[in-house]
């Protein structure tokens, strides 16, 4: 499995695909939307999470050990995520929709 990032043939769209023998996932976010999104708590910029981080998060979700900022267990695997510029919080992306709610943010210190 390896990540591939490329610009879509559709203007303004960024595509990150995970290529494996059986599964291919894509997170499509308009680059103009990505440019204006920020952390709802601190207003720091956010960037698209790399596939390795998403894999680590999904493993923690499978193990049932990941909690969001509201201290609720995260039970739904992520398609992708947006990482705050200080690398402390990940906001989920599900079905190409960024979930930019403070309580839904996932503290990344749990993965250490």
Legacy VTK file of the C-alpha trace (Angstrom):
# vtk DataFile Version 3.0
C-alpha trace
ASCII
DATASET POLYDATA
POINTS 112 float
0.000 0.000 0.000
1.345 3.406 -0.907
-0.046 6.938 -1.046
-0.370 8.902 -4.246
-1.144 12.623 -4.325
-2.030 14.345 -7.559
-4.000 17.227 -8.955
-7.337 16.145 -10.361
-8.283 16.895 -13.957
-11.041 19.038 -12.466
-9.793 22.572 -11.682
-9.081 23.270 -8.020
-9.356 19.682 -6.810
-6.670 17.779 -4.875
-6.834 14.007 -4.811
-5.025 11.693 -2.420
-5.392 8.033 -3.242
-4.307 4.982 -1.329
-3.346 2.234 -3.684
-3.332 -1.366 -2.573
-4.016 -4.689 -4.212
-7.707 -4.667 -3.253
-8.773 -1.197 -2.156
-8.462 2.321 -3.501
-9.624 5.279 -1.393
-9.715 8.884 -2.435
-10.157 12.094 -0.523
-11.228 14.904 -2.791
-11.026 18.407 -1.384
-11.173 21.557 -3.409
-7.837 23.330 -2.961
-9.639 26.680 -2.614
-11.697 25.241 0.260
-8.564 23.797 1.864
-6.912 27.217 1.624
-9.632 28.902 3.695
-10.196 26.170 6.302
-8.655 26.645 9.722
-8.868 25.149 13.186
-12.146 26.339 14.729
-10.491 26.600 18.157
-7.148 28.306 17.492
-7.582 29.565 13.906
-4.314 27.839 12.914
-4.057 26.591 9.346
-4.738 22.949 8.511
-3.187 20.659 5.915
-4.246 17.351 4.422
-2.975 14.463 6.568
-0.666 11.958 4.922
-1.769 8.359 4.468
0.608 6.988 7.122
-1.011 9.151 9.783
-4.511 8.118 8.663
-3.446 4.472 8.856
-2.162 4.968 12.430
-5.383 6.704 13.421
-7.505 3.944 11.894
-5.502 1.257 13.729
-6.135 3.093 17.009
-9.834 3.326 16.128
-9.936 -0.438 15.449
-8.314 -1.073 18.835
-10.910 1.162 20.501
-8.355 3.435 22.151
-8.910 6.738 20.335
-10.970 9.581 21.817
-11.899 12.957 20.425
-11.682 16.285 22.285
-15.115 15.641 23.803
-13.624 12.460 25.358
-15.937 10.268 23.257
-14.546 7.137 21.629
-13.967 7.473 17.906
-15.588 4.424 16.324
-15.814 5.301 12.633
-12.683 4.898 10.510
-11.482 7.988 8.674
-11.157 8.444 4.928
-8.715 11.272 5.567
-8.035 14.166 7.875
-6.841 17.721 8.281
-3.951 18.309 10.658
-3.609 21.570 12.570
-0.320 23.392 11.877
1.051 22.573 15.350
0.444 18.846 14.635
-1.601 18.421 17.816
-5.132 17.961 16.431
-6.572 16.026 13.486
-9.995 16.927 12.106
-11.708 13.990 10.373
-12.653 13.952 6.707
-15.546 11.608 5.988
-16.964 11.139 2.497
-14.940 14.165 1.324
-16.481 16.406 4.011
-14.146 17.974 6.593
-15.646 17.776 10.085
-14.402 21.054 11.538
-16.008 20.890 14.977
-13.874 21.458 18.083
-15.316 18.430 19.895
-14.668 16.160 16.869
-10.966 17.042 16.762
-8.700 14.110 17.608
-5.685 14.880 19.827
-2.699 13.247 18.129
-0.769 12.807 21.396
-2.772 9.578 21.812
-0.810 7.991 18.966
2.583 8.400 20.647
LINES 1 113
112 0 1 2 3 4 5 6 7 8 9 10 11 12 13 14 15 16 17 18 19 20 21 22 23 24 25 26 27 28 29 30 31 32 33 34 35 36 37 38 39 40 41 42 43 44 45 46 47 48 49 50 51 52 53 54 55 56 57 58 59 60 61 62 63 64 65 66 67 68 69 70 71 72 73 74 75 76 77 78 79 80 81 82 83 84 85 86 87 88 89 90 91 92 93 94 95 96 97 98 99 100 101 102 103 104 105 106 107 108 109 110 111
